[in-house]
Amino acid sequence: MQQRVHDWLAEHAEQLILRWIFRGAVLVVIGVLAVDLASINGWIVYPDPATATPAEIREDRPALKLPNLVPSLLAPLLPGGDKRLVPLPRPDGALAKPMTFELVGGGRLMATGTITPETSQDFAAESERHGEYIKTVVLNSPGGSVSDALAMGRLIRAKRFATEVEPGKSCVSSCPLVFAGGVERRAGEKATIGVHQVAAMHSAANVPPRDEMSVGQTISARCQRYLGDMGVSLQVWVHAMETPHDSLFVFKPDELKSLNIVTSAAVSPPAAKTATAR
């Protein structure tokens, strides 16, 4: 029997070798085509050597150099996942500029614009000057610096201010962290409150390298602890982590209440404005 097998292999050796070479070539071609297809569709993101080291946590850059396809596909499949994602809107006008503050009638401090690394300091100064008059911080913001959003939310809670998003206005990305600081939280009809993944801002190449995964986990832990301290359901953060940085998970009105993001109905803003702008 062994002799027959040996003789058969000797007789067909050339045919077997050619067959395996052909199969190997087919597999290589399939692999190359798959990589090309992934690159064309943006599923593979190659890091830029000139901007490869993270400097600070921000909401507007990818935290990790992972294929964008991965979170997009996994988000609806993970526990609690949801397909109700919308493209991340690009702010314009006043929302695209650094956040400004205006004290108007009824003790309402209007906070409009992008949260920058200086915003928490400006907000602290505004609170120090007019703290006795401020009752509610009214937000209209596309988000921005996560660290500054956390600092603002902590100060709002310490000052026992309420927070509000007026009808038709928005508070997205890191802005809901500020909103969560309110001892009372109100959202008007058709107000947009939404979240997505935090991200790392990259700086010049001369900055010492840091572990991006560690940075992302650290800021994620800070945000979870903060939301717990503010009495907001941690399911909010689950939705944020499931949502790609270039998309937005928008909460429905019933979710805003069930997750304790909103604690009471919004009130109509007073007609009269006075005031102090910054």
C-alpha positions in Angstrom: 0.0 0.0 0.0 2.7 2.4 1.0 4.6 1.6 -2.3 1.4 2.4 -4.3 1.1 5.8 -2.6 4.7 6.5 -3.1 4.5 5.6 -6.8 1.3 7.7 -7.3 2.9 10.8 -5.7 6.0 10.3 -7.8 3.9 10.1 -10.9 1.7 13.2 -10.0 4.2 15.3 -8.2 4.5 18.0 -10.9 0.7 18.3 -11.1 0.3 18.7 -7.3 3.0 21.3 -7.1 1.4 23.4 -9.9 -2.0 23.1 -8.3 -0.7 24.4 -4.9 1.2 27.2 -6.7 -2.0 28.2 -8.5 -4.0 28.2 -5.2 -1.4 30.3 -3.4 -1.4 32.8 -6.3 -5.2 33.1 -6.1 -5.1 33.7 -2.3 -2.4 36.4 -2.7 -4.5 38.2 -5.4 -7.6 38.1 -3.2 -5.6 39.5 -0.3 -4.2 42.4 -2.4 -7.7 43.2 -3.8 -9.2 43.2 -0.3 -6.5 45.6 1.0 -7.0 47.9 -2.1 -10.8 47.9 -1.6 -10.5 48.7 2.1 -8.1 51.6 1.3 -10.4 53.0 -1.4 -13.4 53.0 0.9 -11.5 54.5 3.8 -11.8 51.4 6.0 -8.1 51.5 6.7 -6.6 54.7 8.1 -2.8 55.0 7.9 -1.2 57.3 10.6 0.5 60.5 9.4 4.1 60.4 10.7 4.0 64.2 11.1 1.1 64.1 13.5 1.5 60.8 15.4 1.6 61.8 19.0 -1.5 62.9 21.1 -1.3 66.2 23.0 -4.7 66.5 24.6 -8.1 65.0 24.6 -10.5 66.6 22.2 -13.8 65.5 20.6 -12.9 66.3 17.0 -10.1 63.8 16.1 -9.9 60.0 16.1 -8.6 58.8 19.4 -7.1 55.6 18.0 -5.8 54.8 14.5 -8.3 52.0 13.9 -10.3 51.3 10.7 -13.4 53.4 10.8 -15.3 50.4 9.6 -14.9 48.6 12.9 -17.0 50.9 15.2 -19.5 51.5 12.4 -20.2 47.8 12.0 -20.0 46.8 15.6 -22.1 49.6 17.1 -25.5 48.1 16.2 -24.4 44.7 17.3 -23.0 45.5 20.7 -25.4 45.2 23.8 -27.5 48.4 23.8 -26.3 49.3 20.3 -28.6 51.4 18.2 -28.7 52.1 14.4 -30.1 55.6 15.1 -26.9 57.4 14.2 -26.7 60.6 12.2 -23.7 62.2 10.5 -21.9 64.7 12.8 -23.0 68.2 11.8 -20.3 70.7 11.0 -20.9 73.9 13.1 -21.0 77.3 11.4 -21.5 80.9 12.4 -21.4 81.5 16.2 -21.2 77.8 16.9 -18.0 77.4 15.1 -16.3 80.1 17.2 -15.0 79.8 20.7 -17.8 79.8 23.3 -19.0 83.2 24.5 -21.2 84.1 27.5 -24.0 86.6 27.8 -26.0 87.2 30.9 -29.7 88.0 30.1 -32.9 88.5 32.0 -34.1 85.8 34.4 -30.6 84.9 35.6 -29.9 83.1 32.3 -26.3 82.8 31.2 -26.3 82.1 27.4 -23.3 79.9 26.5 -22.9 79.7 22.7 -20.1 78.2 20.6 -17.3 75.7 20.7 -15.7 74.6 23.9 -12.0 75.4 23.6 -9.1 74.7 26.1 -9.6 78.3 27.4 -13.4 78.0 27.8 -13.5 76.6 31.3 -11.3 79.4 32.6 -13.5 82.0 30.9 -16.6 80.3 32.4 -15.0 80.3 35.9 -14.3 84.1 35.5 -17.9 84.7 34.4 -19.2 82.8 37.3 -17.1 84.7 39.7 -18.2 88.1 38.4 -22.0 87.3 38.1 -22.5 84.2 40.2 -25.1 85.8 42.4 -27.3 86.6 39.3 -26.8 83.3 37.4 -29.6 80.8 37.8 -29.4 78.8 34.6 -26.7 78.1 32.0 -28.3 77.9 28.6 -26.2 75.8 26.2 -26.0 75.9 22.4 -22.7 74.2 21.5 -21.2 71.6 19.1 -18.8 70.4 21.9 -15.1 70.6 21.9 -12.5 70.0 24.7 -13.6 67.2 26.9 -11.4 68.3 29.8 -12.9 71.8 29.8 -16.4 70.4 29.5 -15.8 68.3 32.6 -14.4 71.3 34.5 -17.4 73.5 33.5 -19.9 70.8 34.6 -18.2 70.4 38.0 -18.3 74.1 38.5 -22.0 74.3 37.5 -22.8 71.6 40.1 -20.7 73.4 42.8 -22.5 76.7 42.1 -25.9 74.8 42.0 -26.8 76.3 38.6 -29.5 74.7 36.4 -28.8 73.9 32.8 -31.0 74.2 29.7 -31.0 73.6 25.9 -33.6 75.8 24.3 -36.2 74.6 21.7 -34.5 73.9 18.4 -31.0 74.4 19.8 -28.2 71.8 20.2 -25.8 70.4 22.8 -23.7 67.6 21.3 -20.4 65.8 21.6 -18.8 67.0 24.8 -21.5 69.6 25.5 -23.8 67.1 27.3 -21.1 66.7 29.9 -21.5 70.4 30.7 -25.3 70.0 30.6 -25.1 67.1 33.1 -23.7 69.4 35.7 -27.0 71.2 36.3 -28.9 70.5 39.5 -32.0 70.9 37.3 -31.7 70.0 33.6 -34.2 71.1 31.0 -34.5 70.6 27.2 -37.0 72.4 24.9 -39.0 70.9 22.1 -36.8 69.6 19.3 -33.7 70.4 21.2 -30.8 68.1 20.0 -28.7 66.3 22.7 -26.3 63.8 21.3 -22.9 62.0 22.0 -20.2 60.1 20.3 -16.7 58.7 21.0 -14.1 60.9 22.6 -10.9 61.4 20.6 -7.3 62.5 20.9 -6.0 65.7 19.3 -2.6 65.2 17.7 0.2 67.7 17.9 3.6 68.3 16.4 6.1 65.4 16.1 8.5 66.9 18.7 6.0 66.1 21.5 7.1 63.0 23.4 5.0 60.0 22.4 2.2 58.8 24.6 0.1 55.6 24.7 -3.1 56.6 22.8 -5.1 53.6 24.1 -4.2 54.5 27.7 -5.1 58.2 27.1 -8.5 57.1 25.7 -9.2 54.8 28.6 -8.3 57.4 31.1 -10.6 60.1 29.7 -13.3 57.5 29.3 -13.0 56.6 33.0 -13.1 60.2 34.0 -16.3 60.8 32.0 -18.0 57.7 33.5 -17.1 58.7 37.0 -18.4 62.2 36.3 -21.7 61.1 34.9 -22.2 58.8 37.9 -21.5 61.7 40.3 -24.0 63.9 38.4 -26.7 61.2 38.7 -26.9 60.5 35.0 -27.3 56.9 33.8 -24.0 55.4 32.5 -25.9 54.0 29.5 -25.3 57.5 28.1 -21.6 56.7 28.0 -22.3 53.3 26.4 -24.0 55.1 23.6 -21.1 57.5 23.3 -18.5 54.7 23.1 -20.5 52.8 20.5 -20.8 55.8 18.2 -18.0 56.6 15.7 -16.4 60.0 16.1 -17.8 61.2 12.8 -21.4 60.3 13.7 -23.8 61.3 16.5 -26.2 59.4 18.7 -29.2 61.7 19.3 -31.3 60.9 22.3 -35.1 60.7 21.9 -37.2 62.7 24.3 -38.2 59.6 26.3 -34.6 58.6 26.6 -33.5 62.0 27.9 -35.9 61.4 30.8 -35.4 57.7 31.4 -31.6 58.1 31.5 -31.9 61.1 33.8 -30.2 63.5 31.3 -33.2 65.8 31.6 -34.9 66.2 35.0 -37.7 68.7 34.2 -39.6 70.3 31.3 -38.0 73.4 29.7 -39.4 76.8 30.2 -39.9 79.5 27.7 -37.1 82.1 27.7 -38.0 85.6 28.9 -38.7 88.2 26.2 -36.5 90.9 27.8 -32.7 90.7 27.5 -30.3 92.7 29.5 -27.0 92.5 29.7 -23.5 91.5 29.9 -21.6 89.9 27.1 -18.3 88.3 26.9 
